[in-house]
């Protein structure tokens, strides 16, 4: 009986660890998707459908008729307009303290951001790079456009 309980406990611990690792990889999700929206992940292209869970290093691409709304795990809201390329470079969040880091790059297109808990906890902890500038989320909302 003791060995059986030990095996069950071990299996539960392993499953919980795998589940926690899978959850840690998810940094947000697509809440709105219109027109052509794709996610590039590890060399594959996925359709950017509503509900798709996002991961660090994902690249969001919208077509001429596309737009996407993203909710990050810290409740940051990102809205990418047509012909946009947004790279979710780095994302880390401690849900207990709301401390973390969020770095993204807008290579092309438009992006509107309403910052979440990470930027509210530490204003310098969220940045959006463009080809010509680095924006820090010092307030709660900002918009940027890259030709």
Order of alpha helices (4+ residues) and beta strands (2+ residues): alpha-beta-beta-beta-beta-beta-beta-beta-beta-beta-alpha-beta-beta-beta
